[in-house]
Amino acid sequence: MPTYEELSQLPRRERRPGIVEYLAQTLKESRDLNVPREAVFQILDLGSRWKNDIFELAQCEETPEEVRHLLVEYVKSVTGRSFDITAKGDGLQRQEVGPLVHALQRCRVPRQRCYLTVNFLVPHVTVTSLALISTWAEKNANTIEFAYPKKRARRIEGFLERTGLTEAIGNKEAPAFHFDEKGHFAFLRLNPDLEDAEALVTRIGEAFATLLAKAPEIKDGLVEVCRVLIDNVLKHAKTDSPTWLFISHHPKPAGVDIAICDLGLGLRETAGQSENEELAKSAEHECDWLAKVVDVGEAGASLRRVRELCREHAGKMLIVSGGASYQLTVRRTSKGEMRAEENTTTDRFAWDGTLIGVHLTQEAPDDHEESHAQHDITDKGKSSAEKEAEEERHETEPTPPQALADPPPAAPAVAEQTTPAEVPDAESTS
């Protein structure tokens, strides 16, 4: 075993084997973990190149297990990043996505990949959140871990284990397509050099065919949206850009949530490379160019088709790219007419690539007020004891598989338009 002085004089080629030998002997000689930890800090005092060796040895599978565990513990202490997801809606509002984008951008560690922990402080996980996290983690994180409330641990752990999402998320070797019929949920890592995109789109449609058998128009909309989004990525994203697609289905009312995210060129750069270069550069504010690209730009032609589908199916659409975001919400009025609200805005946060989220549903929003009133009337006739008993019964009953987690508390009809994918109970059945 080299002494500390001998270790500090080793030539560059012998430095890493020397560090491993020095730390292995220190671990062997002392039961107090503070001693080898102090040895790591002494090595770090030798300079930045030694620090880089520590990081590389922590990631090398050939490093002895005891030494690697010690080094990973140190690396996590200096590059560990943890943030909270507090969105309470369906993830298709900029105020829900913005804090997550901002948190991810702040998690970057220069020239190093971090260890990421995501704390889900709400009873659901939206597909937009998963798409953002997966894409960012593939490029910037060594590992990603999930934390969640204890009372929902059994269901969420069952869902993560069944889908293999824990091992797949942010991993380049993730399966080309994974469908969890019990959880009404699917995801895939899209390879930008994919040759047969139509076969993949067909496979997605077949996977959800049974779940959407009573809503063929939603199934057709799902297939067309996936076709447009995948084709858009294959045309414009960088070949080395991580791209993830997530889909969740909710049965009542029949609908789907779709989210795709990449770290490619972004819509502005894409437009700048096309015939719309002058259109993109003429905008005075960040939101101006996004509005123009979506409305009339060549790069936004495919997105206009997605917008039409949202208008047909009382849907929603969210685009986050660069420092701007576009949002569309379509509702049905009491007269049965579709009313669309859309706007673009310049955001305080900036996403290097593009996130697109889409929601399609059979929902009839004109029933909301009547259903909400009936719900209030029913509750008023109950005593506080009856309400508590009912809440306790609902908490213990198995939750029907609706995708990624419990819907936010609301009247049934109101929850229909914002309920994200729900994590099904590990013991429940489809």
C-alpha positions as CSV (number, residue, x, y, z in Angstrom):
1,M,0.0,0.0,0.0
2,P,1.4,3.4,-0.9
3,T,1.5,6.1,1.8
4,Y,-0.2,9.4,1.2
5,E,3.1,11.0,0.2
6,E,3.9,8.2,-2.2
7,L,0.4,8.4,-3.7
8,S,0.8,12.1,-4.3
9,Q,4.0,11.5,-6.4
10,L,2.6,8.8,-8.6
11,P,2.6,9.5,-12.4
12,R,-0.7,10.0,-14.1
13,R,-1.1,6.5,-15.5
14,E,-0.6,4.9,-12.1
15,R,-2.7,7.4,-10.2
16,R,-6.1,5.7,-10.3
17,P,-4.8,2.2,-9.4
18,G,-2.9,3.9,-6.5
19,I,-6.1,5.6,-5.3
20,V,-8.0,2.3,-5.3
21,E,-5.2,0.5,-3.4
22,Y,-4.8,3.3,-0.9
23,L,-8.5,3.5,-0.1
24,A,-9.0,-0.3,0.0
25,Q,-6.3,-0.6,2.6
26,T,-7.7,2.3,4.6
27,L,-11.1,0.6,4.6
28,K,-9.5,-2.7,5.7
29,E,-7.6,-1.1,8.6
30,S,-10.3,1.0,10.1
31,R,-13.9,0.2,11.2
32,D,-14.6,3.9,11.6
33,L,-15.9,5.1,8.2
34,N,-14.8,8.6,9.0
35,V,-11.2,7.6,8.5
36,P,-11.6,6.5,4.8
37,R,-13.9,9.5,4.2
38,E,-11.1,11.7,5.5
39,A,-8.7,9.9,3.2
40,V,-10.9,10.8,0.2
41,F,-10.8,14.5,1.2
42,Q,-7.0,14.4,1.5
43,I,-6.8,13.0,-2.1
44,L,-9.1,15.8,-3.3
45,D,-6.7,18.4,-1.8
46,L,-4.1,17.2,-4.3
47,G,-5.9,19.1,-7.1
48,S,-8.7,19.2,-9.7
49,R,-7.2,16.3,-11.7
50,W,-7.4,14.1,-8.7
51,K,-11.0,15.1,-8.1
52,N,-11.8,14.0,-11.7
53,D,-10.1,10.6,-10.9
54,I,-12.4,10.2,-7.9
55,F,-15.5,10.9,-10.1
56,E,-14.4,8.5,-12.8
57,L,-13.6,5.7,-10.3
58,A,-17.1,6.1,-8.7
59,Q,-18.6,5.4,-12.1
60,C,-16.3,2.6,-13.2
61,E,-17.7,-0.9,-12.8
62,E,-14.2,-2.3,-12.4
63,T,-13.6,-0.4,-9.2
64,P,-13.8,-2.8,-6.2
65,E,-17.3,-2.6,-4.6
66,E,-16.2,-1.3,-1.2
67,V,-14.1,1.5,-2.7
68,R,-16.8,2.3,-5.3
69,H,-19.5,2.6,-2.6
70,L,-17.3,5.0,-0.6
71,L,-16.6,7.2,-3.7
72,V,-20.2,7.2,-4.8
73,E,-21.2,8.3,-1.3
74,Y,-18.8,11.3,-1.7
75,V,-19.9,12.1,-5.2
76,K,-23.6,12.1,-4.2
77,S,-22.8,14.5,-1.4
78,V,-21.4,17.1,-3.8
79,T,-23.5,16.4,-6.9
80,G,-26.8,15.2,-5.4
81,R,-29.8,17.2,-6.5
82,S,-33.3,16.9,-5.1
83,F,-36.4,18.8,-6.1
84,D,-40.1,18.7,-5.5
85,I,-43.0,18.2,-8.0
86,T,-46.0,20.1,-6.7
87,A,-48.2,20.3,-9.7
88,K,-51.8,19.5,-8.9
89,G,-53.4,19.5,-12.3
90,D,-52.9,17.4,-15.4
91,G,-49.5,18.9,-16.3
92,L,-50.8,20.8,-19.3
93,Q,-50.7,24.2,-17.8
94,R,-47.5,26.3,-17.9
95,Q,-47.8,27.2,-14.2
96,E,-47.5,23.4,-13.5
97,V,-44.6,22.7,-15.9
98,G,-42.6,25.9,-15.3
99,P,-41.4,25.1,-11.7
100,L,-40.2,21.6,-12.8
101,V,-38.3,23.0,-15.9
102,H,-36.7,25.6,-13.7
103,A,-35.7,23.0,-11.0
104,L,-34.2,20.7,-13.6
105,Q,-32.2,23.5,-15.2
106,R,-30.8,24.5,-11.7
107,C,-29.7,20.9,-11.1
108,R,-27.0,21.0,-13.7
109,V,-23.4,20.3,-12.4
110,P,-20.7,21.6,-14.7
111,R,-18.8,18.8,-16.5
112,Q,-20.3,16.2,-14.1
113,R,-23.4,14.0,-14.1
114,C,-25.5,14.3,-10.9
115,Y,-27.5,11.9,-8.7
116,L,-31.1,13.0,-8.9
117,T,-33.9,12.5,-6.4
118,V,-37.5,13.5,-7.4
119,N,-39.9,14.1,-4.5
120,F,-43.5,13.6,-5.6
121,L,-45.5,15.7,-3.1
122,V,-48.8,15.2,-4.8
123,P,-50.8,12.0,-5.3
124,H,-50.1,11.8,-9.1
125,V,-47.4,11.9,-11.7
126,T,-48.2,13.5,-15.0
127,V,-46.8,12.3,-18.4
128,T,-45.4,15.8,-19.0
129,S,-43.4,15.5,-15.7
130,L,-42.1,12.0,-16.7
131,A,-41.1,13.2,-20.2
132,L,-39.2,16.1,-18.9
133,I,-37.4,14.1,-16.2
134,S,-36.5,11.2,-18.5
135,T,-35.1,13.5,-21.2
136,W,-33.1,15.6,-18.8
137,A,-31.8,12.7,-16.7
138,E,-30.5,10.8,-19.7
139,K,-28.1,13.6,-20.4
140,N,-27.3,15.0,-17.0
141,A,-27.8,12.3,-14.3
142,N,-26.0,9.2,-13.2
143,T,-29.0,7.8,-11.4
144,I,-32.6,8.9,-10.6
145,E,-34.6,8.0,-7.6
146,F,-38.2,8.6,-6.6
147,A,-39.5,9.6,-3.2
148,Y,-43.3,9.7,-2.4
149,P,-45.7,9.7,0.6
150,K,-45.7,6.5,2.7
151,K,-49.4,5.9,2.5
152,R,-49.1,5.5,-1.3
153,A,-45.9,3.7,-1.3
154,R,-47.4,0.2,-2.0
155,R,-49.3,1.3,-5.1
156,I,-46.5,3.5,-6.6
157,E,-43.8,0.9,-5.9
158,G,-46.0,-1.8,-7.5
159,F,-46.5,0.4,-10.6
160,L,-42.8,1.2,-10.9
161,E,-41.8,-2.4,-10.5
162,R,-44.4,-3.7,-12.9
163,T,-43.5,-1.2,-15.7
164,G,-39.8,-1.3,-15.1
165,L,-39.8,2.5,-15.2
166,T,-37.3,2.8,-12.4
167,E,-34.6,1.1,-14.4
168,A,-35.7,2.5,-17.8
169,I,-36.2,6.2,-17.1
170,G,-33.3,8.2,-18.3
171,N,-31.6,5.1,-19.6
172,K,-30.3,4.9,-23.2
173,E,-30.9,1.2,-23.2
174,A,-34.6,1.6,-22.4
175,P,-37.0,-0.6,-24.4
176,A,-38.2,0.8,-27.7
177,F,-41.8,0.5,-26.5
178,H,-43.3,-0.6,-23.2
179,F,-47.1,-1.0,-22.6
180,D,-48.6,-1.6,-19.2
181,E,-52.2,-2.7,-19.8
182,K,-53.0,-2.9,-16.1
183,G,-51.8,0.7,-15.6
184,H,-53.2,2.0,-18.8
185,F,-49.8,3.5,-19.5
186,A,-47.1,3.3,-22.1
187,F,-43.7,4.9,-22.7
188,L,-40.8,4.6,-25.1
189,R,-37.4,6.1,-25.8
190,L,-37.5,7.3,-29.4
191,N,-34.3,6.8,-31.4
192,P,-34.0,9.8,-33.8
193,D,-32.6,7.6,-36.5
194,L,-35.6,5.2,-36.4
195,E,-36.3,3.7,-39.8
196,D,-39.9,2.5,-39.6
197,A,-41.8,5.1,-37.7
198,E,-45.2,4.0,-39.1
199,A,-44.7,0.5,-37.6
200,L,-44.1,2.1,-34.2
201,V,-47.3,4.2,-34.6
202,T,-49.3,1.2,-35.6
203,R,-48.0,-0.7,-32.5
204,I,-49.1,2.2,-30.2
205,G,-52.6,2.1,-31.8
206,E,-52.8,-1.7,-31.3
207,A,-51.7,-1.5,-27.7
208,F,-54.5,1.0,-26.8
209,A,-57.2,-0.5,-29.1
210,T,-58.9,-2.6,-26.4
211,L,-58.9,0.3,-23.8
212,L,-60.4,2.7,-26.4
213,A,-62.7,0.2,-28.1
214,K,-65.7,2.3,-27.0
215,A,-64.1,5.6,-28.1
216,P,-62.7,4.9,-31.6
217,E,-62.4,8.6,-32.4
218,I,-60.1,9.1,-29.4
219,K,-58.0,6.1,-30.5
220,D,-57.7,7.5,-34.0
221,G,-56.8,10.9,-32.5
222,L,-54.1,9.2,-30.4
223,V,-52.6,7.5,-33.4
224,E,-52.6,10.6,-35.5
225,V,-51.0,12.8,-32.7
226,C,-48.3,10.2,-32.1
227,R,-47.6,10.0,-35.9
228,V,-47.3,13.8,-36.1
229,L,-45.1,14.1,-33.0
230,I,-42.8,11.2,-33.8
231,D,-42.4,12.5,-37.4
232,N,-41.6,15.9,-36.1
233,V,-38.8,14.6,-33.9
234,L,-37.3,12.5,-36.7
235,K,-37.2,15.5,-39.0
236,H,-35.9,18.1,-36.7
237,A,-34.2,16.7,-33.6
238,K,-30.5,16.1,-33.3
239,T,-29.4,12.5,-33.9
240,D,-27.9,12.4,-30.4
241,S,-30.8,14.0,-28.7
242,P,-32.6,12.0,-26.0
243,T,-36.3,11.9,-26.8
244,W,-39.0,10.3,-24.6
245,L,-42.7,9.7,-25.3
246,F,-45.3,8.9,-22.6
247,I,-49.0,8.0,-22.9
248,S,-51.6,7.5,-20.3
249,H,-55.3,6.5,-20.6
250,H,-58.2,7.4,-18.3
251,P,-61.5,5.5,-18.9
252,K,-64.1,7.9,-17.5
253,P,-64.5,9.9,-19.7
254,A,-62.4,8.1,-22.3
255,G,-59.3,10.1,-23.0
256,V,-55.6,10.1,-23.4
257,D,-52.7,12.2,-22.2
258,I,-49.6,12.3,-24.5
259,A,-46.3,14.0,-23.9
260,I,-43.1,14.0,-25.9
261,C,-39.9,15.8,-25.0
262,D,-36.4,16.2,-26.6
263,L,-33.3,18.2,-26.1
264,G,-33.0,19.0,-29.8
265,L,-32.7,22.2,-31.7
266,G,-35.9,23.8,-30.3
267,L,-38.7,25.3,-32.5
268,R,-36.9,28.6,-33.0
269,E,-33.7,27.0,-34.4
270,T,-35.8,24.6,-36.5
271,A,-37.6,27.5,-38.0
272,G,-34.4,29.4,-38.5
273,Q,-33.1,26.5,-40.7
274,S,-36.2,26.4,-42.8
275,E,-37.8,28.9,-45.2
276,N,-39.3,30.7,-42.1
277,E,-35.9,32.1,-41.0
278,E,-37.0,35.7,-41.4
279,L,-40.3,34.9,-39.7
280,A,-38.5,33.6,-36.6
281,K,-35.9,36.3,-36.4
282,S,-38.4,39.2,-36.8
283,A,-40.1,38.6,-33.5
284,E,-39.5,41.2,-30.9
285,H,-40.2,39.0,-27.9
286,E,-39.6,35.3,-27.2
287,C,-43.3,34.5,-27.3
288,D,-43.8,36.3,-30.7
289,W,-41.8,33.9,-32.7
290,L,-43.4,30.8,-31.1
291,A,-46.9,32.2,-31.9
292,K,-45.9,32.9,-35.5
293,V,-44.3,29.5,-36.0
294,V,-47.4,27.7,-34.6
295,D,-49.8,29.9,-36.6
296,V,-48.1,30.2,-40.0
297,G,-44.6,28.9,-40.0
298,E,-43.5,25.9,-42.0
299,A,-41.9,24.3,-38.9
300,G,-45.3,24.5,-37.1
301,A,-47.3,22.9,-39.9
302,S,-47.5,19.5,-38.2
303,L,-48.4,21.2,-34.9
304,R,-51.4,22.9,-36.5
305,R,-52.8,19.4,-37.2
306,V,-52.4,18.5,-33.5
307,R,-54.2,21.8,-32.6
308,E,-57.1,20.8,-34.9
309,L,-57.4,17.5,-33.1
310,C,-57.5,19.3,-29.7
311,R,-60.3,21.5,-31.0
312,E,-62.3,18.5,-32.2
313,H,-62.0,16.5,-28.9
314,A,-62.3,19.2,-26.2
315,G,-58.6,18.8,-25.7
316,K,-55.5,20.7,-24.4
317,M,-52.1,21.4,-25.9
318,L,-48.9,22.8,-24.3
319,I,-45.7,23.6,-26.1
320,V,-42.5,24.7,-24.2
321,S,-39.5,25.5,-26.3
322,G,-36.6,27.9,-25.6
323,G,-37.8,30.7,-23.4
324,A,-41.5,30.7,-24.5
325,S,-44.6,28.5,-24.2
326,Y,-47.9,28.1,-26.1
327,Q,-51.1,26.9,-24.4
328,L,-54.4,25.9,-25.8
329,T,-57.5,24.9,-23.8
330,V,-60.7,23.9,-25.6
331,R,-64.0,23.7,-23.6
332,R,-67.6,23.0,-24.6
333,T,-70.1,25.7,-23.7
334,S,-73.5,25.1,-22.3
335,K,-74.9,25.5,-25.9
336,G,-72.6,22.6,-27.0
337,E,-70.2,24.8,-28.9
338,M,-66.4,24.4,-28.7
339,R,-64.6,27.5,-27.2
340,A,-60.9,27.7,-27.5
341,E,-58.5,29.8,-25.4
342,E,-55.0,30.0,-26.6
343,N,-52.0,32.3,-25.8
344,T,-48.3,32.4,-25.8
345,T,-46.0,33.9,-23.2
346,T,-42.3,34.6,-22.5
347,D,-41.2,32.4,-19.6
348,R,-38.6,33.1,-16.9
349,F,-37.3,29.6,-17.5
350,A,-35.9,28.2,-20.7
351,W,-35.9,24.6,-22.0
352,D,-33.1,23.7,-24.4
353,G,-35.3,21.4,-26.6
354,T,-39.0,21.1,-27.0
355,L,-41.8,19.7,-24.7
356,I,-45.2,19.0,-26.3
357,G,-48.2,17.8,-24.2
358,V,-51.6,16.9,-25.6
359,H,-54.9,15.9,-24.0
360,L,-57.8,14.4,-25.9
361,T,-61.1,13.4,-24.3
362,Q,-64.8,12.6,-24.9
363,E,-65.7,14.9,-22.0
364,A,-68.7,17.1,-22.2
365,P,-67.8,20.2,-20.1
366,D,-71.4,21.6,-20.3
367,D,-72.4,18.9,-17.6
368,H,-69.9,20.3,-15.1
369,E,-72.1,22.8,-13.3
370,E,-75.0,20.5,-13.0
371,S,-72.9,17.6,-11.7
372,H,-71.0,19.9,-9.3
373,A,-74.3,21.2,-7.9
374,Q,-75.7,17.7,-7.4
375,H,-72.5,16.7,-5.6
376,D,-72.7,19.7,-3.3
377,I,-76.4,18.9,-2.5
378,T,-75.5,15.3,-1.7
379,D,-72.7,16.3,0.6
380,K,-74.9,18.8,2.5
381,G,-77.3,16.1,3.5
382,K,-74.5,14.1,5.3
383,S,-73.2,14.5,8.8
384,S,-69.5,15.1,9.5
385,A,-69.2,11.6,10.8
386,E,-70.7,10.2,7.6
387,K,-68.4,12.2,5.5
388,E,-65.3,11.1,7.5
389,A,-66.4,7.4,7.2
390,E,-66.9,7.8,3.5
391,E,-63.5,9.4,3.0
392,E,-61.9,6.6,5.1
393,R,-63.7,4.0,3.0
394,H,-62.5,5.5,-0.2
395,E,-58.9,5.6,1.1
396,T,-58.9,1.9,1.8
397,E,-60.7,0.8,-1.3
398,P,-58.5,-0.3,-4.3
399,T,-58.2,2.5,-6.8
400,P,-59.3,1.5,-10.4
401,P,-56.3,1.6,-12.8
402,Q,-56.3,5.0,-14.3
403,A,-52.6,5.4,-14.9
404,L,-50.1,7.2,-12.7
405,A,-51.8,8.2,-9.3
406,D,-54.8,9.4,-7.4
407,P,-56.7,12.2,-9.0
408,P,-56.7,15.5,-7.2
409,P,-59.6,15.9,-4.8
410,A,-62.6,17.4,-6.7
411,A,-66.1,16.8,-7.7
412,P,-66.3,13.8,-10.1
413,A,-67.3,15.8,-13.1
414,V,-64.7,18.5,-12.5
415,A,-61.9,15.9,-12.0
416,E,-62.7,14.4,-15.4
417,Q,-60.9,17.0,-17.4
418,T,-57.8,17.3,-15.2
419,T,-57.3,13.8,-13.9
420,P,-53.8,12.6,-14.9
421,A,-52.6,9.0,-15.1
422,E,-53.2,7.2,-11.9
423,V,-50.9,4.7,-10.2
424,P,-53.0,1.5,-9.9
425,D,-52.9,-0.6,-6.8
426,A,-50.3,-3.4,-7.1
427,E,-53.0,-5.9,-6.2
428,S,-55.9,-4.5,-8.2
429,T,-56.9,-5.9,-11.5
430,S,-57.7,-4.3,-14.8
